[in-house]
Amino acid sequence: MLDWLIVIVLAVVFTLVLGVGQAAYWGYVARQEAKQAEILRRLGGGPNVDGDYETLFKDREADATATSLGDLGRRMNLALMAADSGLGVSGLVLRMGMASAVGMVGGFILIGLPGAMVGIGLGYLPYFWLGLQGAARASKLVEQLPDSLELMSRSLQAGLALNDAFRLVAEEMPMPVSGEFGRVFEEVRFGRDYREAFHKMLDRNPGVFDLRLMVSSVLLQRETGGNLIEILENISETIRSRFVFQAKVRAMTSEARFSALVLGSLPLGVMFILSWLNPRYLTPLWTDPLGNLVLAGCATAYILGVFIMRDLSNVEV
């Protein structure tokens, strides 16, 4: 029985190492391809959207898996759009199921049935990682938006039309703002109305309030009139001022965030020290069924505490 257990553990470890290696390799390849695509785009040698008219107007639609999941599938689809991921909801569900299976098997091998129940929660990691990607993309988009608006206002001052200002941002600014503004430019050039193109852009970036503010201002100006150059400059200045205020808030909450870091690392540090000083002291947690339940409960409470402390130290601006 022990030999079979060793074989299973080695197989799981080999699978994990192979998966991590593959993920690292393909992540490196994806970054290199993204750099090359960005260079081609800046040089004007990127793919021509004129020959891809159908895919330009083809928006991400919920697949059969998303439809069957109802509201959960809709939220998954929104998370995929926010992260600009090429996956569908079915692919995300498949990855979550694989991660949950690996966590369940690994937890059962390590600490038995309680570990398997806790390991099922590993299936949340792909969705959590997707949320981090979406938040990082939205943050980068907001950071690039003031420069983009200033570039648009200067191009309008030079006599260019609004759609040409979008084209200039698509050519001169980095991703992701260049991709979003470039798509609006191409959609309007192919005949789509500004309002519809803007709403599609907001659907692809549901969590970016500054982008919604810009879209509302531009649409209102087109209907009622006004100085669009001044409007864009004021929005850019407002976004920059909020960046300064966010930096001040982050400095003022640094003590609370550091306290959360210390409190979060304290249980792990104490466990490590006890295991080092007296290795048999914590043995019942791994060998006794009651100890397994206590360990699972402590791990659950610890994870909940980390999330609560993180939310308390995170101030919305």
Helices and strands as residue ranges (DSSP letters): H 2-43, G 49-51, H 53-56, H 64-69, H 71-82, H 89-111, H 113-119, G 120-124, H 125-157, H 162-172, H 177-189, H 194-204, H 209-224, H 228-252, H 254-277, H 283-287, H 289-313
